[in-house]
Amino acid sequence: MAPEWSTTRHLLVRGGLGSPMATVRGWMKAPGRWFLLAFFGILVSSFGSAAPSNAPSRKPSQGTTRVHILVTGSTFALAPEACGCRSGDIGLAQRAGFVSRLRARFTPSLLIDTGDLATRPEALNVVAGVLRAVGYSAVVVGPLDLAVGRGTLDAAGLRPLLLPEHPPAAATPRGRVFTVGQVRVGIVAAAVSPDAPGALEDALSAVPALRAQSDVVIVACRATAKQVAAQLGTRSRAGVQPPDVVLGIGPRATLVRLGRCAFVCPDPDPAVVHRLTLEMHGRRKSHTTWQTYRVSPHSPADPAAQRIVDAFYGKQEKALLAEYSRDASPQPASLQCGECHAKAVAWWRADLHARAAQTLKSRHRLVPQCLPCHSETYATGGGKLIAAGGLADGIQCTSCHSPALEQSAPRQVPHQRLEVSEAACRRCHKPNTSPDFDFAVRRERIRHW
């Protein structure tokens, strides 16, 4: 079984590097020192690569404490549950389980999401339920969240978690202070648009008041490192103290130093969880560590989150079965094929293709998202289950051999050998649903003629 998580580590050190660094630079300029330094680096890397560890890169010195901020985002791209058709896929409940275990491992910790939770109200409800079950402290409002409407966010019970708590057109945002262990962490969020420099300016304007109540101040925004650097430079010349950390946006996961501020860019992949570690010396931040984790497909789901996901799919299945059509309908094409091709239809009855819809039913996932590729009658019958031949009769002979046969009886079509084409299989076995699908191999597995 694959490891549950993999990591990438970044380290940013601030303060206390005056004359010692000058001494180090002088030593490095001496003749022959670069050769020794390179040799030492190779030696250290060879030991480090032999036994990779997720442990912190350095032990905190005496009198220091650590605070961990766990960050997730882009949940809209994460299905409520991992699809069994896709290898390597993860679901919302799996990420929730991973986050719960990560939070138990690194304490004390604060859990926040950078927004863009869902694109549909029904999906937003299940995401909001999972966030509350896992114990998120805050959610930064994203563009997709505003698109579903403030009323929908409130109806989903997200208001206590939202940052900012006001509509984007309001005045300077109010921050929120969280106590993590013995450290007070203040967080303020900018409005959502990356093209609105005024939003970042408003959030930075809230930093001085928030710092009076906090030991560490974090600004979450949709701004790039260049935009943040420009704003911080203007404020530095005016004598305004910057935030300790800015969570921004960028093409990839990064951590860079902007004066006394750490600019951190989360990875937009919803399967990635980030850990921002603040090392505190008394009430002052001295080090910032940024580490990324990728959730494994083998990661167990969080039990509470899984119950919420099951209830979500159960409600969909109940609504779909309520429209289950039991009107008289033609005999399924596969049974008509059996009039001449009894051996082939006998094989079909025993194959998973014929039971594709029943498989969904047994897993309580008889939902519109899955049925088009699991039921030919659903796909061609106007989005309804058809009574004839049992529950939705799965994938029929005509599904693979010839779409032209779907609307007519087989005897009305000139008799010919209809080979299965790769295009026919690819209607359902797409790269995003079946990345390991090999037509030549699979074709031999289902040979029945």
C-alpha positions, 0 to 999 in steps of 0.5 A, a space after each residue: 500500500 502506498 504511503 498515506 502522505 507525501 511532503 514538500 518542505 520550505 523554510 524561511 528564517 528571520 532575525 538574529 543573522 547579523 554578524 554571524 552571517 558576515 563571518 560565514 560569508 567571509 569563510 566562503 570566499 576563502 580559496 578551496 572552501 567551495 569544494 569542501 562545502 559542495 562535498 559536505 552538501 552531497 554527504 548530507 543529502 545522501 543521508 537525508 534521502 535514505 530516510 525521508 521524514 515528515 518531522 520538522 526540519 529543526 528543533 525549537 530552541 529553549 523558550 520557543 513554541 510552535 503554532 501550526 496553521 493547516 490550509 486547504 482550498 479549491 474544494 469545488 474541484 473535489 467530488 464529495 466521494 472518490 469515484 470508484 472508476 478513477 484510480 488515484 481519485 480522492 473525495 471530500 471525506 478522504 481529505 477530511 480524514 487526512 486533515 483530522 489526522 494531520 491536526 492530531 499530529 501537529 498541535 496546537 493547530 488552526 484549520 482554515 480554507 482559502 475558499 471556492 467551496 462549491 459551484 452548486 447549492 446542494 454541493 455547498 451544503 455537504 461541503 459546509 457540513 464536512 467543514 463543521 464536522 472536522 472543526 475548521 476555524 475560518 473560510 476565506 470567501 472566494 469568487 465561486 462562493 460569492 457566485 452561489 450567493 450570500 443567502 446560500 452561504 448563510 443557509 448552509 451555516 457558513 456565516 460563523 466561519 466566513 472571512 470577511 464577514 461582511 459583503 465585499 463592498 463594505 469598508 475596511 475588513 474586520 479581522 478575527 483573533 484565534 487563540 492557538 495554544 498560548 499564541 493569539 493569531 489574528 487573521 484578516 481577509 481581503 475581498 476576492 478579486 485579484 484585479 482589485 488592488 484596493 481590496 488588498 489595501 483595505 485588508 492591510 489597513 486592518 493590520 495595525 488594529 489587529 496587531 494590538 490584539 494578536 501576537 501574529 497577524 495573517 492576511 489572506 487575499 487573492 493577490 500575487 507576490 508582486 502586488 503584495 510587495 508593492 503595497 508593503 513597500 509603500 507602507 514601509 516607507 510610511 512606517 507601518 508595520 507589515 503582517 507576519 504572513 500573507 496567504 496569496 495566489 500564484 502559479 505554484 506552491 511557494 514561500 518567499 520573504 518580503 522584508 519581514 513578511 512571509 508571502 505564502 502561495 498555497 497549491 491550488 490542487 484540492 488534494 494538497 494540504 498545507 502546514 504553515 508553522 510559526 515558531 514563536 520566541 516569547 510573543 515574537 515570530 522568529 521562523 516560518 516553515 511551509 510544508 505541503 502534503 498530498 492526500 493519498 488515494 489510500 487515505 481513510 475517510 473521516 467517519 463523521 464526514 463520510 456520514 454526511 456524504 452518504 446522506 447527500 447521495 442517499 437523498 439524491 438516490 431517493 429522489 431519483 427512484 421516486 421518478 422510476 418509470 414502470 410504464 410499459 416499455 420495449 424489451 431491452 435491445 440485449 434480450 432481442 439480440 439473444 434471439 439470434 446470438 444466445 451465446 453472446 447474450 448469455 455472456 452479457 448476462 454474466 458480465 459486469 456491464 449488464 449489472 452496472 446499474 445494480 452495482 450503483 444500487 448496491 453501493 447506494 450511489 444510484 445518482 445522476 452523476 454516475 448513471 449515464 455510464 452505468 445504464 443505457 436506458 437512463 442515458 437514452 431514456 430522457 434521464 429516467 430509469 426504465 422498468 423493462 428488464 429489471 433496474 436500468 439494465 446496465 450496459 447493453 449490446 447496442 451500447 458497445 456494438 452500434 449506437 445506430 441499433 439503439 432506436 430500432 429492433 436488431 432484425 430491422 438492420 442489415 445483418 453484419 458483424 459489428 466490431 467494438 470500436 475504441 470510440 464506443 468504449 471511450 464514451 464512458 472510459 474517458 481519460 478522467 474516469 479510466 486513466 488506466 484503460 487500455 483498449 487492446 487489453 480490455 477488448 480481449 478480456 470481454 471477447 465473446 464472439 
